[in-house]
Protein backbone atom coordinates (compact mmCIF):
# COMPACT_ATOMS: atom_id res chain seq x y z
CA UNK A 1 0.00 0.00 0.00
CA UNK A 2 1.55 3.30 -1.07
CA UNK A 3 1.69 6.39 1.15
CA UNK A 4 -1.16 8.19 -0.65
CA UNK A 5 -3.57 5.29 -0.04
CA UNK A 6 -2.49 5.05 3.59
CA UNK A 7 -3.15 8.79 4.03
CA UNK A 8 -6.58 8.45 2.40
CA UNK A 9 -7.56 5.58 4.71
CA UNK A 10 -6.33 7.45 7.79
CA UNK A 11 -8.31 10.59 6.84
CA UNK A 12 -11.45 8.52 6.22
CA UNK A 13 -11.11 6.83 9.62
CA UNK A 14 -10.57 10.17 11.32
CA UNK A 15 -13.68 11.62 9.68
CA UNK A 16 -15.72 8.62 10.80
CA UNK A 17 -14.39 9.02 14.34
CA UNK A 18 -15.15 12.74 14.44
CA UNK A 19 -18.66 12.15 13.06
CA UNK A 20 -19.40 9.50 15.68
CA UNK A 21 -17.94 11.58 18.49
CA UNK A 22 -19.96 14.59 17.39
CA UNK A 23 -23.31 12.82 17.31
CA UNK A 24 -23.24 9.90 19.74
CA UNK A 25 -25.33 10.44 22.87
CA UNK A 26 -23.95 9.00 26.10
CA UNK A 27 -26.09 6.78 28.27
CA UNK A 28 -27.78 8.93 30.92
CA UNK A 29 -27.24 8.43 34.63
CA UNK A 30 -30.07 6.71 36.52
CA UNK A 31 -33.06 9.04 36.85
CA UNK A 32 -31.80 11.27 34.02
CA UNK A 33 -32.85 11.97 30.46
CA UNK A 34 -30.54 13.03 27.65
CA UNK A 35 -30.70 13.72 23.94
CA UNK A 36 -29.69 16.02 21.10
CA UNK A 37 -31.18 19.30 19.86
CA UNK A 38 -30.50 19.62 16.13
CA UNK A 39 -31.23 21.63 13.01
CA UNK A 40 -33.47 19.23 11.10
CA UNK A 41 -32.23 19.87 7.55
CA UNK A 42 -34.72 17.61 5.76
CA UNK A 43 -37.52 18.22 8.30
CA UNK A 44 -38.24 14.54 8.88
CA UNK A 45 -38.13 14.76 12.69
CA UNK A 46 -35.27 12.25 12.97
CA UNK A 47 -31.67 13.07 13.87
CA UNK A 48 -29.57 12.21 10.83
CA UNK A 49 -25.94 12.10 11.95
CA UNK A 50 -24.72 12.93 8.45
CA UNK A 51 -27.06 15.76 7.42
CA UNK A 52 -28.39 17.34 10.63
CA UNK A 53 -26.30 19.77 12.64
CA UNK A 54 -26.37 19.51 16.45
CA UNK A 55 -27.12 22.88 18.06
CA UNK A 56 -24.92 24.23 20.82
CA UNK A 57 -26.22 26.55 23.53
CA UNK A 58 -29.93 25.65 23.29
CA UNK A 59 -31.93 25.39 26.52
CA UNK A 60 -33.94 22.28 27.40
CA UNK A 61 -36.07 21.89 30.54
CA UNK A 62 -37.82 19.23 32.57
CA UNK A 63 -40.28 21.83 33.91
CA UNK A 64 -37.97 22.75 36.75
CA UNK A 65 -34.28 22.71 35.85
CA UNK A 66 -32.95 24.23 32.62
CA UNK A 67 -29.96 22.63 30.88
CA UNK A 68 -27.92 24.06 28.00
CA UNK A 69 -26.74 21.83 25.15
CA UNK A 70 -22.98 21.36 24.75
CA UNK A 71 -20.98 21.68 21.52
CA UNK A 72 -22.39 18.34 20.36
CA UNK A 73 -25.97 19.50 20.95
CA UNK A 74 -26.35 17.19 23.95
CA UNK A 75 -28.30 17.99 27.13
CA UNK A 76 -28.91 15.99 30.30
CA UNK A 77 -31.61 16.59 32.91
CA UNK A 78 -33.16 14.89 35.91
CA UNK A 79 -36.27 12.98 34.84
CA UNK A 80 -39.24 14.18 36.89
CA UNK A 81 -42.43 12.18 37.21
CA UNK A 82 -45.65 13.81 35.98
CA UNK A 83 -43.75 16.29 33.88
CA UNK A 84 -42.67 17.15 30.36
CA UNK A 85 -39.23 17.45 28.83
CA UNK A 86 -39.19 20.28 26.30
CA UNK A 87 -36.84 22.34 24.18
CA UNK A 88 -36.83 26.13 24.60
CA UNK A 89 -36.72 27.54 21.08
CA UNK A 90 -33.91 30.05 20.50
CA UNK A 91 -34.08 33.02 18.15
CA UNK A 92 -33.93 32.34 14.41
CA UNK A 93 -35.34 28.83 14.72
CA UNK A 94 -38.89 27.52 14.50
CA UNK A 95 -40.73 24.55 15.94
CA UNK A 96 -42.19 21.72 13.88
CA UNK A 97 -45.99 22.10 13.80
CA UNK A 98 -48.83 19.60 13.92
CA UNK A 99 -51.94 19.74 11.73
CA UNK A 100 -53.48 22.36 14.07
CA UNK A 101 -50.43 24.64 13.71
CA UNK A 102 -49.45 24.01 17.33
CA UNK A 103 -45.74 23.48 18.12
CA UNK A 104 -44.23 20.02 18.59
CA UNK A 105 -41.46 20.60 21.13
CA UNK A 106 -41.97 18.23 24.06
CA UNK A 107 -42.25 14.68 25.36
CA UNK A 108 -44.61 13.94 28.23
CA UNK A 109 -43.46 11.74 31.10
CA UNK A 110 -46.59 10.57 32.90
CA UNK A 111 -46.31 6.84 33.54
CA UNK A 112 -49.68 6.74 35.32
CA UNK A 113 -51.48 9.09 32.97
CA UNK A 114 -53.63 12.02 34.02
CA UNK A 115 -57.41 12.27 33.86
CA UNK A 116 -60.56 13.25 35.64
CA UNK A 117 -63.72 11.23 35.13
CA UNK A 118 -65.70 13.53 32.80
CA UNK A 119 -63.32 13.94 29.85
CA UNK A 120 -60.65 11.80 28.23
CA UNK A 121 -57.28 12.69 29.66
CA UNK A 122 -53.74 11.63 28.90
CA UNK A 123 -53.14 7.89 28.83
CA UNK A 124 -50.11 6.52 30.64
CA UNK A 125 -47.00 7.31 28.66
CA UNK A 126 -44.27 4.85 27.73
CA UNK A 127 -41.06 5.08 29.78
CA UNK A 128 -39.07 8.05 28.52
CA UNK A 129 -35.99 6.21 27.29
CA UNK A 130 -33.03 8.25 26.09
CA UNK A 131 -32.20 9.71 23.70
CA UNK A 132 -35.03 12.23 23.59
CA UNK A 133 -34.05 14.37 20.61
CA UNK A 134 -35.62 17.66 19.57
CA UNK A 135 -35.67 18.95 15.98
CA UNK A 136 -35.73 22.66 15.17
CA UNK A 137 -35.88 24.42 11.81
CA UNK A 138 -33.59 27.26 10.85
CA UNK A 139 -35.84 30.32 10.35
CA UNK A 140 -34.65 33.92 10.30
CA UNK A 141 -36.73 36.18 12.59
CA UNK A 142 -37.07 39.97 12.26
CA UNK A 143 -36.22 42.56 14.90
CA UNK A 144 -39.87 43.60 15.03
CA UNK A 145 -42.55 40.93 15.32
CA UNK A 146 -46.34 41.10 15.16
CA UNK A 147 -48.28 38.73 17.42
CA UNK A 148 -52.03 38.03 17.43
CA UNK A 149 -53.30 37.80 21.01
CA UNK A 150 -56.77 36.50 21.88
CA UNK A 151 -58.35 36.67 25.31
CA UNK A 152 -60.90 34.03 26.28
CA UNK A 153 -62.35 32.38 23.16
CA UNK A 154 -64.47 30.26 25.53
CA UNK A 155 -67.14 28.65 23.31
CA UNK A 156 -69.77 26.52 25.00
CA UNK A 157 -70.83 24.68 21.85
CA UNK A 158 -70.27 24.32 18.12
CA UNK A 159 -72.53 27.26 17.35
CA UNK A 160 -70.27 29.63 19.30
CA UNK A 161 -67.22 28.22 17.49
CA UNK A 162 -69.06 29.20 14.31
CA UNK A 163 -69.34 32.74 15.70
CA UNK A 164 -65.57 32.81 16.25
CA UNK A 165 -64.93 31.49 12.77
CA UNK A 166 -67.15 34.12 11.15
CA UNK A 167 -66.35 37.06 13.41
CA UNK A 168 -62.59 36.66 13.89
CA UNK A 169 -60.95 33.85 11.95
CA UNK A 170 -62.31 34.81 8.53
CA UNK A 171 -61.02 38.37 8.92
CA UNK A 172 -57.52 37.20 9.86
CA UNK A 173 -56.84 34.81 7.01
CA UNK A 174 -53.67 36.02 5.31
CA UNK A 175 -52.27 37.81 8.35
CA UNK A 176 -48.52 38.42 8.39
CA UNK A 177 -48.28 37.95 12.18
CA UNK A 178 -45.38 35.80 13.32
CA UNK A 179 -47.53 33.69 15.64
CA UNK A 180 -50.75 33.81 17.65
CA UNK A 181 -51.64 33.27 21.31
CA UNK A 182 -54.88 32.31 23.04
CA UNK A 183 -54.61 33.37 26.68
CA UNK A 184 -56.63 30.60 28.26
CA UNK A 185 -60.24 29.48 28.52
CA UNK A 186 -59.87 28.00 25.08
CA UNK A 187 -63.32 26.46 25.70
CA UNK A 188 -65.98 26.90 28.36
CA UNK A 189 -65.73 23.71 30.47
CA UNK A 190 -66.66 21.40 27.56
CA UNK A 191 -63.23 19.96 26.83
CA UNK A 192 -64.62 17.83 24.01
CA UNK A 193 -64.61 21.03 21.92
CA UNK A 194 -60.82 21.34 21.83
CA UNK A 195 -60.41 19.65 18.46
CA UNK A 196 -63.09 21.76 16.76
CA UNK A 197 -61.86 24.98 18.41
CA UNK A 198 -58.18 24.55 17.58
CA UNK A 199 -58.96 23.27 14.10
CA UNK A 200 -60.96 26.44 13.46
CA UNK A 201 -58.18 28.74 14.67
CA UNK A 202 -55.62 26.74 12.66
CA UNK A 203 -57.15 28.22 9.51
CA UNK A 204 -55.26 31.40 10.46
CA UNK A 205 -52.17 29.84 9.01
CA UNK A 206 -49.57 30.78 11.63
CA UNK A 207 -48.18 28.92 14.67
CA UNK A 208 -50.51 29.04 17.70
CA UNK A 209 -49.56 29.10 21.37
CA UNK A 210 -52.20 28.08 23.92
CA UNK A 211 -52.24 29.10 27.60
CA UNK A 212 -54.35 27.10 30.11
CA UNK A 213 -57.32 28.79 31.78
CA UNK A 214 -59.59 27.82 34.63
CA UNK A 215 -62.30 26.64 32.20
CA UNK A 216 -59.75 24.34 30.55
CA UNK A 217 -59.75 22.08 33.61
CA UNK A 218 -61.69 18.88 34.16
CA UNK A 219 -63.40 19.71 37.44
CA UNK A 220 -63.64 16.03 38.34
CA UNK A 221 -59.85 15.81 38.64
CA UNK A 222 -58.68 15.25 42.19
CA UNK A 223 -55.48 17.27 41.84
CA UNK A 224 -53.70 19.73 39.54
CA UNK A 225 -52.34 16.97 37.31
CA UNK A 226 -55.55 15.02 36.79
CA UNK A 227 -57.60 18.19 36.24
CA UNK A 228 -55.29 19.02 33.31
CA UNK A 229 -55.30 15.54 31.76
CA UNK A 230 -57.25 16.63 28.69
CA UNK A 231 -54.95 19.66 28.33
CA UNK A 232 -51.86 17.45 28.31
CA UNK A 233 -53.44 15.20 25.69
CA UNK A 234 -54.28 18.10 23.40
CA UNK A 235 -51.52 20.66 24.02
CA UNK A 236 -48.66 19.09 25.98
CA UNK A 237 -47.06 20.97 28.88
CA UNK A 238 -49.06 23.64 30.70
CA UNK A 239 -46.06 25.98 31.00
CA UNK A 240 -42.89 26.48 28.95
CA UNK A 241 -40.93 29.21 27.17
CA UNK A 242 -39.43 30.23 23.85
CA UNK A 243 -37.65 33.12 22.16
CA UNK A 244 -39.04 34.83 19.09
CA UNK A 245 -37.29 37.79 17.51
CA UNK A 246 -36.02 40.15 20.20
CA UNK A 247 -38.31 38.89 22.99
CA UNK A 248 -38.34 35.91 25.33
CA UNK A 249 -41.80 34.52 26.13
CA UNK A 250 -42.80 32.46 29.16
CA UNK A 251 -46.15 30.66 29.06
CA UNK A 252 -47.52 30.38 32.59
CA UNK A 253 -50.18 28.22 34.18
CA UNK A 254 -51.49 30.47 36.96
CA UNK A 255 -54.36 28.18 38.01
CA UNK A 256 -54.05 26.02 41.10
CA UNK A 257 -56.80 23.41 41.40
CA UNK A 258 -57.74 22.83 45.03
CA UNK A 259 -59.69 19.84 46.34
CA UNK A 260 -60.35 19.66 50.09
CA UNK A 261 -63.14 19.42 52.65
CA UNK A 262 -64.49 22.78 51.48
CA UNK A 263 -65.01 21.47 47.95
CA UNK A 264 -63.41 22.03 44.55
CA UNK A 265 -62.20 25.44 43.41
CA UNK A 266 -59.30 27.27 41.82
CA UNK A 267 -57.02 30.04 43.01
CA UNK A 268 -54.08 31.89 41.48
CA UNK A 269 -50.74 30.11 41.84
CA UNK A 270 -47.80 28.41 40.18
CA UNK A 271 -46.55 25.48 42.25
CA UNK A 272 -42.95 24.83 43.30
CA UNK A 273 -41.72 23.32 40.02
CA UNK A 274 -43.12 26.10 37.84
CA UNK A 275 -41.84 28.77 40.22
CA UNK A 276 -38.34 27.30 40.02
CA UNK A 277 -38.59 27.07 36.23
CA UNK A 278 -39.47 30.77 36.03
CA UNK A 279 -36.58 31.60 38.34
CA UNK A 280 -34.14 29.69 36.12
CA UNK A 281 -35.47 31.27 32.93
CA UNK A 282 -35.40 34.84 34.24
CA UNK A 283 -31.87 34.34 35.55
CA UNK A 284 -30.46 33.20 32.21
CA UNK A 285 -31.83 35.87 29.85
CA UNK A 286 -29.97 39.18 29.40
CA UNK A 287 -31.23 42.20 31.35
CA UNK A 288 -31.78 44.16 28.14
CA UNK A 289 -33.99 41.48 26.54
CA UNK A 290 -37.73 42.01 26.67
CA UNK A 291 -39.45 39.35 28.78
CA UNK A 292 -43.12 38.73 27.96
CA UNK A 293 -45.16 36.55 30.29
CA UNK A 294 -48.34 34.96 28.92
CA UNK A 295 -50.93 34.08 31.55
CA UNK A 296 -54.65 33.57 31.96
CA UNK A 297 -55.30 34.95 35.44
CA UNK A 298 -53.78 38.38 36.18
CA UNK A 299 -51.42 38.42 39.15
CA UNK A 300 -53.52 41.02 40.97
CA UNK A 301 -57.30 40.91 40.92
CA UNK A 302 -60.39 39.19 42.19
CA UNK A 303 -58.89 35.67 42.14
CA UNK A 304 -56.59 35.53 45.17
CA UNK A 305 -53.38 33.54 45.40
CA UNK A 306 -53.51 30.12 46.97
CA UNK A 307 -50.22 30.91 48.75
CA UNK A 308 -49.36 34.58 49.39
CA UNK A 309 -45.74 33.62 50.12
CA UNK A 310 -45.49 32.14 46.62
CA UNK A 311 -46.78 35.40 45.14
CA UNK A 312 -44.13 37.35 47.04
CA UNK A 313 -41.40 35.04 45.74
CA UNK A 314 -42.74 35.32 42.19
CA UNK A 315 -42.68 39.11 42.45
CA UNK A 316 -39.09 39.01 43.69
CA UNK A 317 -38.12 36.97 40.63
CA UNK A 318 -39.83 39.46 38.31
CA UNK A 319 -38.12 42.33 40.10
CA UNK A 320 -34.74 40.87 39.06
CA UNK A 321 -35.51 41.58 35.41
CA UNK A 322 -35.85 45.25 34.43
CA UNK A 323 -37.77 44.75 31.15
CA UNK A 324 -40.92 42.68 31.47
CA UNK A 325 -44.54 42.83 30.40
CA UNK A 326 -47.46 40.50 31.04
CA UNK A 327 -50.41 39.71 28.78
CA UNK A 328 -53.38 38.30 30.70
CA UNK A 329 -57.08 37.56 30.17
CA UNK A 330 -59.76 36.04 32.47
CA UNK A 331 -61.59 39.23 33.46
CA UNK A 332 -63.35 39.85 30.12
CA UNK A 333 -62.24 43.46 30.44
CA UNK A 334 -59.51 45.45 28.72
CA UNK A 335 -57.19 47.46 30.96
CA UNK A 336 -53.57 48.32 31.74
CA UNK A 337 -52.07 47.80 35.17
CA UNK A 338 -48.69 48.46 36.81
CA UNK A 339 -47.67 46.28 39.74
CA UNK A 340 -46.31 48.50 42.50
CA UNK A 341 -45.29 48.42 46.14
CA UNK A 342 -48.90 48.76 47.32
CA UNK A 343 -49.45 45.24 45.90
CA UNK A 344 -46.23 43.90 47.33
CA UNK A 345 -44.02 44.31 44.28
CA UNK A 346 -40.47 44.92 45.57
CA UNK A 347 -38.79 46.29 42.42
CA UNK A 348 -38.11 49.84 41.33
CA UNK A 349 -39.58 49.31 37.84
CA UNK A 350 -43.26 48.23 37.99
CA UNK A 351 -44.01 45.51 35.41
CA UNK A 352 -46.66 46.46 32.86
CA UNK A 353 -49.62 44.08 32.68
CA UNK A 354 -52.28 44.28 29.96
CA UNK A 355 -55.62 42.54 30.31
CA UNK A 356 -56.55 41.48 26.77
CA UNK A 357 -60.15 41.61 25.63
CA UNK A 358 -62.09 38.36 25.41
CA UNK A 359 -62.99 37.07 21.96
CA UNK A 360 -66.35 35.87 23.32
CA UNK A 361 -67.01 39.28 24.88
CA UNK A 362 -69.75 38.77 27.47
CA UNK A 363 -70.14 35.12 26.48
CA UNK A 364 -71.82 35.87 23.14
CA UNK A 365 -74.67 37.80 24.71
CA UNK A 366 -76.55 40.75 23.19
CA UNK A 367 -78.46 41.41 20.00
CA UNK A 368 -77.27 39.63 16.83
CA UNK A 369 -75.84 41.58 13.93
CA UNK A 370 -76.92 41.21 10.30
CA UNK A 371 -75.04 37.89 10.11
CA UNK A 372 -76.70 36.48 13.24
CA UNK A 373 -73.62 36.90 15.44
CA UNK A 374 -74.25 38.54 18.84
CA UNK A 375 -72.48 41.89 19.34
CA UNK A 376 -71.41 40.70 22.81
CA UNK A 377 -69.35 43.62 24.04
CA UNK A 378 -67.46 43.03 27.27
CA UNK A 379 -68.60 44.24 30.69
CA UNK A 380 -66.58 47.45 30.30
CA UNK A 381 -68.00 48.17 26.85
CA UNK A 382 -64.93 47.03 24.90
CA UNK A 383 -65.91 45.42 21.59
CA UNK A 384 -64.69 41.91 20.81
CA UNK A 385 -62.85 43.12 17.69
N, C-alpha and C positions, 0 to 999 in steps of 0.2 A: 504494500500500500504506500503510494507516494505521499509526500508531505502535504500537498494540496488537498487530497482526499481526507487525510487525517484531520486537517484543520476544519474541513467542512463538517465532518462527523462531530467534532468537538463543539463547534458552534451550534449545530442542531440540538445536541444534548443539553447545552447550556440554555438554549431558548425553551426547550421543553421543561427544564428545571425551574426557570424563572416563571413560566406560565403557570405551572402547578403551584409554586410557592405563592404566586400572586392571588390565586383564586381558591385554594383549598381552605376549608373552614375547619378549625380544630374542634374536637369533641368538647362540648361544654362541661363544666363542673356539675356535680349533682345539684339539682334545684335551680339550674340556670338555663337560659335559652340564648342561642347565638345564630348568626346568619350574616348575609351580605346585602348591602344596599347597592344597587347598580343602575346604570343608565341602560335601559332596555332598548337596544338599537333596532331590533326588528319587531318590538312591541308584542312579543308572544307570551310575556309573563314568566318566562323561564330564564334562569341565569345561564347564559352561554359563555363558557370560559374563554372562547376564542374571540367572539364578537362584542360581548358586553363589557363595559368598563366599570369596575368597582368604584364607588364614590367615597372619597375621604371627607371626614368632617361633617357628616350628616347625623342628626340626632335621631335616636330611637328610644321609645319609652315603654315601660310596662304599666303605665298609669300611676307610677310613683317616682321611681328613679328615671333619670335621663342619661343615656350613654351616647358617646360620639364615636362614629366609625373610624377605624385606623386607616393607614395608607392602603390597605388591601380591601377596604370597604366593610370590614368585619366589626360587629358589635357583640357585646355579651351583657346580659341582664339577669337579675334574679327573676325566676318564674313565679308569679303570684297567682294564687287560686282566685277564681271569679274575677278575672281581669281580661284585658286585651293587651297584646303587644302591637305597637304601631310605629310607623315611620313618621317623622315630623318633616314635612316637605320644605326644602330650602328654596331660596329665590332662584328663578330661572329654570325651574323644573315643574312638571305637572304630574298629577296622579293619573293612573289608569281609571277609567270610568265604567260603571255597569250600564245596563240598558235604561236606567232611570237617571242617568247623568250624575250619579252620586259616586264619590271617590272610593276606590278600592285601595286601602292603605293599612290594613290591620289583619290580625288573626286573633280570634276569641279563644280564651282558655277557661272554659267552664265545664269541668268534667261531670258535674251533676245537673247541668242545664239551669234554666231560670224561667219560671212561669208562675203566673197566678192560675186561677181556675176558670176565668171567664174567656180569655183569649189565648190563642196558641203562642207560646213563648219560644225560647231558644232551646232546642234539644241538647242533650249532653254532647259535648265536643270530644273529638278524638284527642288522645294525648298529644301535646304540642311538642313533637320531636324535632330536634334541630337537624338541618339548618332551616330557619324561617327567614326566607329571603324576600326583599321588597324591591320591586321594579319602580323606577321613575322614568319620565320622559323629558329629555332636554327641551325646554320651551322658554324662549326669551320673554321677559316680562318688562313692561314699561315702568318709568318712574312715577307716572300718575295712573291710578287704576280706578275704574268705575265699578261699583258693587251694587247689585239690587238687594234691598233688605226689606223683607216682609215681616210685619208683626203677625199676631195670631191669625192663621188661615181658618182653623177651627170649624170645619164643616161637620154637621151632625148626620148628613145623609148624602146620597148621590145627587140630589137636586141642588144642594148648596155647593157641591163641587162643580156642578154646571155653572152656577153663578160665578165662581172664581174663574172658570175657563173663559166665560164670555166677557166678564168685567175687567179681568187683569191679564190673563195669559195671552189672549188674542191680541191685545194691544202691545205686548212686549216681544212678540215674535220678530226676530231680526235684530234684537238689541246687540250692542257692541260691548256690554258689560263683561268684565273679566270672569265673574262668578256671581252666584246669588246665595242668599241666606234666608232661611225661615227661622225666626226666633222663638220657636216653641209653640205648643198647642197646635201641632200640625193637624190634628183632628180633635173632635170634641167627645172624648171618652170612648167612642166607637173605634177601636183599634183595627177592626176589620177593614176600615176605609183607607189604610195606609197605601195599599197598592194603587188604588184608583187615584188618590190624592197626589202621590209622587209621580205617577205616570202622566197626570195632567200637567203638572209643573214642568216635567221633563221636556215638554214641547217647546219651552223656552230654552233653546239649545245651547246652554252653558252649564258648567259644573254647578251643583247645588249642595250647599252645606245645611244640615238640619241640626237644630238645638232642641233638646228635650224640654217639654213643658209639663205642668202639673196634669193637664188633660191627656197627656201621652202615657200615663201610668195605668196599669191594670190594678184597680182598687182592691182586687181580691188577693193581691200579693202580700205575703206576710212580712216582707222586709224590702229594703231598697232594691236588692238584686232581683227578686222575683217580680216585683212590681214593674220592672223595666224589661222583663223577658221578651215581650213583643218588640220593644225598641231594639234590643240587641239583635234580634232575628232580622229586622228590616234595615237597620242603620249601622250596626256595629257599636263601637264604644260611645258612651254618653258624654265623654269629654276628651279633648285632644287639642292639638295646635298645628299651625302651619304658617309659613311665610309666603306672602304674595307681594310682588313688587317691593316697595319700600317698607311695608308694614308687617308686623308679626301678629297673628291672630290666635287667641285662645278661646276655644269653645268650652263653656262651662255648663255643668249641670247643677243648678242652684236649688234643686228640690230635694228635700229630705223627707222620705216617706216614714211615718211614725205609726206603729201599731202597739197599743198598750191597753190597760184597763179602761181608759177613757174613750177608746174607739180607734178609728182610722182617720188620719189627717195628714196634711203636709205642712211643712214650715220651710223657711229659707235656710240653706246650709250647703256644705261642700263634702264633709267627711274627711278623715285624716289622710287617706291616700291622695285624693284630689287636691287638698290643701298643700301637701308636700310637692305634688307635681307642679302646681302653680308657682310655688317657691323656687323650684329648680329652673323652671322656664324663665321667670323674671330675672333670676340671677345671671343667666347666661346670655341674654340679649344686650346689645350695647345701649347705653343711656340715651343716645341720640336717635334710637330707632323708635318709631311710633308703635305702641302696643295697643291693640284693639281687642277688648274682651267682648264676647258674644254670649249673652245670657237671656234666659226667659224672665225670671223674677228680678226686678231691680233690687239693689242692695239695701236701699232705704225705702220704706213704704208700709203698706198695710199688712203685709205678710211678714211677721217677725221671724227672727233667726231662732233656730232650734237651740243653738248654743251661743250666747253672746260673746263668750271668750274666743270662739272660733272666728266670729266676725271681727273682733279686735285684731286677731293675728292676721287675718286676710287683709285688713286695712294697713297693717304695718308692712306687709309684703308689697302692696300697691304703692305705698309711700316711698319705697326704695327705687321706684322707677319714675323719672320726672315727666315722661311723655306717655300718657295713657288716656284712652277714651273707652267708654262702655256703651254698647247698643243693647237695649233691653226691650221687653214687650210686656205682656201680662195684664196691664192696667186698662187696655183699650182706650188710652188717652195719649196724646202727643205732648211732650214737654221736655224741657232741658233742666238738668239739675247738677249742681256742684256739691260734691261731698266736702264737708268742712269740719272744723273742730267741734261744732255743736252736735254733730252726729258721731263723734268719736274718731274722726279721721286725723291721724297724727302728723301728716306731712304738711309742708309749706305750700305745695302746689295742689289745689283741689282737683281731683279727677273729674272730667266732664262726662256725664251720663246723659244719654238721649233715650227717651221712651218713644219707640217707633209705633206709628199708628197700626191698628189691627186691620188686616185685609177684610175680615168679616164685619168690621164696624161694630155695631151693637147687635151682633149675632143675627145679621140679615133681617133686621126688623125695619119697619117703615113702609111707606107707600112704594109700589113698584114703578119703575120707569117705563118708557115706551117699549122696552124689550122684555118686560116682566121681571126685571131684577130689582130687588128692594134697594132704595137709596142707602139706608142703614148707615147714617153718620154715627160717629162715636159719641160717647157721653158728653164730651167737651165740644161737640159740634164739628170736629175735624172730619172731613170727607175721607172715604176709604181710598180714593185715588185722585 
